[in-house]
Amino acid sequence: NAGVTQTPKFRILKIGQSMTLQCAQDMNHNYMYWYRQDPGMGLKLIYYSVGAGITDKGEVPNGYNVSRSTTEDFPLRLELAAPSQTSVYFCASKVAGGPKFFGPGTRLTVL
Amino acid sequence: DQQVKQNSPSLSVQEGRISILNCDYTNSMFDYFLWYKKYPAEGPTFLISISSIKDKNEDGRFTVFLNKSAKHLSLHIVPSQPGDSAVYFCAASGRDGGSQGNLIFGKGTKLSVKP
């Protein structure tokens, strides 16, 4: 199993640009999550999904959108990037309890 | 206001000794607690969790203790190994056990285990 994979690893965006962060898992997990981690801080939940076709907002959803058309994939869309979205983004999945499996992260800089 | 606090930004321990990482919380509605380990440039790794109905949970070298009255939990690593050097995050959730991902994370404690 590859576990949770994320692409790209790094990205620099200009203000106002858009991009999609990709996340995939091959463990057949229904629950998937997107978090962001700002420097020196803990992770904060952006969006989560309990299965294909079902998504919901987390603590910091503004400026982001998600979709979940398959069990495996959970892309995160940034529209109109802003400097405040400079962060490291982690995708995660789980079977039971809290998020257990995390991807390696995407480091995003918005200039 | 921080609901989950890890007051020690860093901790240095000698190899073979015990590492004790502490975490305090303010919200009495928190019902489930998790610890994660994170290496630089990698995603967090789940270590161990504990429900509020327990006061201790053990998994190999890792033990988590929960003191509900003090709103305090701690992670003990015995014996500490150089490979344990990482940032450790404490996280808390309500009764859903974190299923909805709405964990409140502390800022982390950087553990250095010296050979």
HADDOCK unambig.tbl for C-alpha pairs under 7 A between the chains (distance, minus, plus):
assign (segid A and resid 33 and name CA) (segid B and resid 101 and name CA) 6.60 0.50 0.50
assign (segid A and resid 40 and name CA) (segid B and resid 107 and name CA) 6.30 0.50 0.50
assign (segid A and resid 41 and name CA) (segid B and resid 107 and name CA) 4.59 0.50 0.50
assign (segid A and resid 42 and name CA) (segid B and resid 105 and name CA) 4.94 0.50 0.50
assign (segid A and resid 42 and name CA) (segid B and resid 106 and name CA) 5.34 0.50 0.50
assign (segid A and resid 42 and name CA) (segid B and resid 107 and name CA) 4.53 0.50 0.50
assign (segid A and resid 42 and name CA) (segid B and resid 108 and name CA) 6.69 0.50 0.50
assign (segid A and resid 43 and name CA) (segid B and resid 105 and name CA) 5.95 0.50 0.50
assign (segid A and resid 45 and name CA) (segid B and resid 101 and name CA) 6.69 0.50 0.50
assign (segid A and resid 45 and name CA) (segid B and resid 102 and name CA) 6.19 0.50 0.50
assign (segid A and resid 48 and name CA) (segid B and resid 100 and name CA) 6.85 0.50 0.50
assign (segid A and resid 48 and name CA) (segid B and resid 101 and name CA) 6.78 0.50 0.50
assign (segid A and resid 58 and name CA) (segid B and resid 102 and name CA) 6.62 0.50 0.50
assign (segid A and resid 90 and name CA) (segid B and resid 43 and name CA) 6.73 0.50 0.50
assign (segid A and resid 97 and name CA) (segid B and resid 97 and name CA) 5.17 0.50 0.50
assign (segid A and resid 97 and name CA) (segid B and resid 98 and name CA) 5.79 0.50 0.50
assign (segid A and resid 97 and name CA) (segid B and resid 99 and name CA) 5.51 0.50 0.50
assign (segid A and resid 98 and name CA) (segid B and resid 97 and name CA) 5.89 0.50 0.50
assign (segid A and resid 98 and name CA) (segid B and resid 98 and name CA) 4.16 0.50 0.50
assign (segid A and resid 98 and name CA) (segid B and resid 99 and name CA) 5.18 0.50 0.50
assign (segid A and resid 98 and name CA) (segid B and resid 101 and name CA) 6.30 0.50 0.50
assign (segid A and resid 99 and name CA) (segid B and resid 101 and name CA) 6.43 0.50 0.50
assign (segid A and resid 100 and name CA) (segid B and resid 46 and name CA) 5.26 0.50 0.50
assign (segid A and resid 101 and name CA) (segid B and resid 45 and name CA) 6.74 0.50 0.50
assign (segid A and resid 102 and name CA) (segid B and resid 43 and name CA) 5.36 0.50 0.50
assign (segid A and resid 102 and name CA) (segid B and resid 44 and name CA) 5.99 0.50 0.50
assign (segid A and resid 102 and name CA) (segid B and resid 45 and name CA) 6.74 0.50 0.50
assign (segid A and resid 103 and name CA) (segid B and resid 43 and name CA) 5.39 0.50 0.50
assign (segid A and resid 104 and name CA) (segid B and resid 42 and name CA) 4.62 0.50 0.50
assign (segid A and resid 104 and name CA) (segid B and resid 43 and name CA) 4.33 0.50 0.50
assign (segid A and resid 105 and name CA) (segid B and resid 42 and name CA) 6.61 0.50 0.50
assign (segid A and resid 105 and name CA) (segid B and resid 43 and name CA) 5.83 0.50 0.50
